[in-house]
Amino acid sequence: AARGEEFVIGDTAFRFTGVNLRGAAHYGGGDVLPYTTAQHRIENLDSIAAMGGTVIRVFAPIPQITVAQNIARLGTLLDQCEARGLRVIVALTDFYHASGFRVPGDDPYYTGGHLNSAFFSGGYQTNYLPWVRQVVAAHAGHSAVFAWEIGNELTAYTGGVPADIFPFVAGVAAEIRALDPGTMIAFGGINVQHLGVVPRTGGQTLAMFADPNIDFVTLHIYNDEYTGDADDTFRVAYAVEKPIIIEETGLNPSLFANRPATLAAEMADWLDARGARGILQWGFQSQTFDIGDGDGLFGMDPNFFAFDWAAMRSTYQTRATLFAANPPVVPEIALPEGTNVAPGSVAWASSSNFSPAYGPDRAIDGVISDASKWTSSGASATSWMALDLGQVWRLHGAIVRSAGSAFELVAYNTTDLQVQTGDSLAGPWTTRFTFSDPRSRNRAVCRFASPVDARFVRLLITDAGIDNHARIPEFEVYATPATTAVHSGFLYR
């Protein structure tokens, strides 16, 4: 399941490595991948598990067989994955005709090699939607299904009406949720730019990913290209507070002499600095000969890429080991009751400011932006900002938004903090909630164990993170009207 910016199993974060094994459901079928056997699937699944992979991604339908046969083949794969502790992202169609992975009967809805406007404006209801209903219903609740994916790299811009994608996605996601409410759903896009809609990080695009029926954001990136598009996609994930994964990635060896080293650097950037929760290699196979399901440009196998096969495996194994070591606990915490009363503060103070433009007033203005935040001077890992709320409120807790929520690198997120109440802007202070997150989430939900009547509240940063600069775009204090008498006293300005 997804919980905020993390995937969780129980209350423990689940972060993963894995591969795209696109045609795995059809190995040995003698149709879309005629050089494969059922044994090749076993070999590949075993190889993935041995290198620490826990998630694979497959493309489910092919047109040469019936819907019922497609469903049965997927079921065989899911059972084999379940036996190995592997989870599967199931892509329910492909945007590209040439791949061979498309819904039976949908050939008329491809123009120029791509799904066309007739498909997105309503044609999907002819073959695609009945297929989705049947396959999801057949495998609903299967423990090996990590997520149902609406399709691979879908976009309506090639048909001339980019916005047709939005009602399509909303409708299909709602259908899947109704049939399998316990399994996650993804869109499966390349990046937000590929939708062809402006603005890329707001409007309908943001609303699509904010839909509660879409559980996480995907990013496909090769050769470390289109970094601006990747940045915007991370921004959308941060804004909707959902996990993001690198769902496809690969490096062309003609451009990168040392692919394992480059991959390790990309992992440090995407997974550590930016907060992606998983990464899937494109074009994987473990055979020393071409079975037709790999990729001679971007893949990973001991055939085309024998020269770095072992080193690439080691890179993925190292990351998998890191993910498995002491995964963070992500308890489900209800949001504090009440409304955010921090914007009504009549006075504020802080231990230090990076500059006058980054004072504590910028953390209560309702603007989540890297240009509007309280930033400490960085002189110490410990710093604080305090608010005079103007009157006594019954305080239920706070939400503290760190750098990542304002589209900065999550590596700059505040690590440890306390929310306190006091008798004045100078204290004394009583700690009401302590938040410690060495893996740095973008948002700290701080719900008090019991409500507290107070007028003054302080955010104490006990560890600002990598460079001692606390970066707080918003400090939200949630309250309801107090039942005690209002304190008398001066207003501080």
KADALIN-V293767 format. One line per field, one symbol per residue. ss: DSSP state (2 for helix, 1 for strand, 0 for the rest). phi: phi as a letter, one per 20 degrees, with the letter a starting at -180 (. if undefined). Layout:
ss=???
phi=???
This chain:
ss=0110011110011001111100022200000000000222222222222200001111100000002222222222222222200011111001012220000002222110011022220022200222222222222000001111100100002220000222222222222222200001110000002220000000222222220000011111110000222222222222220011111111000000002222222222222220000111100100000000000000010000000022222222222222220000100000000011022200111100000222022220000010010110000000111111111111111111102222000222000111111100000011111111000000111111111111111111111000000011011111111000000000000
phi=.dcmedecdmddfdcbdrbecgdgfdfnfmcfcfeecffffgffffffffenfcccccdeecefcfgffgfffffffffffgfdmedcedfeacfdfffndbfgnegfedcmncgdffffeqfgffdffgfgffffffdgnffeefaedgrelfbdffencgfffffgffffffffffebfedfccenefaffffmddffdblfffffffgfedebddbdbcllelffffgffgfffffelcfcceecbaceffdcfcfgffffffffffeefdnfdabcfemebdeeceendebfddebaedfcgfcgfffgfffffffffffelffecfedffffndfegfegdabbbfacfagfcefffecemdebfecaecffnfbfdbbcccdfnafceedqbcddegffdmefffeffecbcdccbeafenfdcfdbdccbfemefcdedeffbfceaddccddeebfofcmefccfbddddbcgfdefffeqeeec
